[in-house]
Amino acid sequence: MSWKISARSARFITGGLIASLASFGPVRAQEATPTPSEQIAGLWSVVSVHMDQRGRTVENFGENPNGIISFDSGGYFVGVIQSRDLPPIASNNRMLATGMEGRAITRGSLAYFGKYTVDAKREELNLHFLGCTYPNWVGMDQTRTFTIKGTELDLTVPVTTAGPGVAHLVLKRLE
């Protein structure tokens, strides 16, 4: 026995099948393990920044730094880290900051942006700095090793803005 279905009936059946499948809700790839790039993409708050410098630990942004770093899915990053005790500028005009105020702000804050890629096999984050308040980094490529545990991202920073040593930047996912 053979069945003949008109084009109109085929469209009706196909439409009904699609509607039935749609009633199950959107298909999600929750079972798939996210790639390291997908794990890194997002918005992160700064938990801690410390530097191992010749056997001693230095916290250049204080015990409780303030900051946020974003890695977008298109390969761009932007970050701001600052000490929570930056002094206010007495003149209320950043262009008229005193030498001491400017020095404290320079030492207690860092902002940067650029492009990034992830090497999943080596667990490395490769950064290309397009801009930075520490001008020596502009145009520079740097590699950081990383580990992700739950909602925390731990980055090892081999090139610091505060002299020789290795910095560790711990971030917590905000999303």
FENRACOR-V36139 format. One record per backbone hydrogen bond with DSSP energy under -0.5 kcal/mol. CO is the residue of the C=O (numbers start at 1). NH is the residue of the N-H. Records with the same first field share a line. If there is no record, write none. Layout:
# FENRACOR-V36139
CO: NH / NH
This chain:
# FENRACOR-V36139
3: 5
6: 10
7: 11
8: 12
9: 13
10: 14
11: 15
12: 16
13: 17
14: 18
15: 19
16: 20
17: 21
18: 22
19: 23
21: 24
22: 25
29: 32
35: 39
36: 40
37: 41
42: 71
43: 174 / 175
44: 69
45: 47 / 172
48: 170
50: 168
51: 53 / 58
52: 54 / 166
53: 56
56: 53
58: 51 / 60
59: 62
61: 84
62: 65
66: 82
67: 46
68: 80
69: 44
70: 72 / 78
71: 42
72: 75
75: 116
76: 72
77: 114
78: 70
79: 112
80: 68
81: 110
82: 66
83: 86
88: 90
89: 92
93: 96
94: 97
98: 102
99: 103
100: 104
101: 105
102: 106
103: 107
104: 108
106: 109
108: 83
110: 81
111: 133
112: 79
113: 130 / 131
114: 77
115: 128
117: 126
118: 120
119: 123 / 124
123: 146
124: 119 / 126
125: 127 / 144
126: 117
127: 129 / 142
128: 115 / 130
129: 139
131: 113
133: 135
134: 137
135: 138
137: 140
140: 129
142: 127
143: 158
144: 125
145: 156
147: 154
149: 152
151: 173
152: 149
153: 155 / 171
154: 147
155: 157 / 169
156: 145 / 158
157: 167
158: 160
166: 52
167: 157
168: 50 / 170
169: 155 / 171
170: 47 / 48
171: 153
172: 45
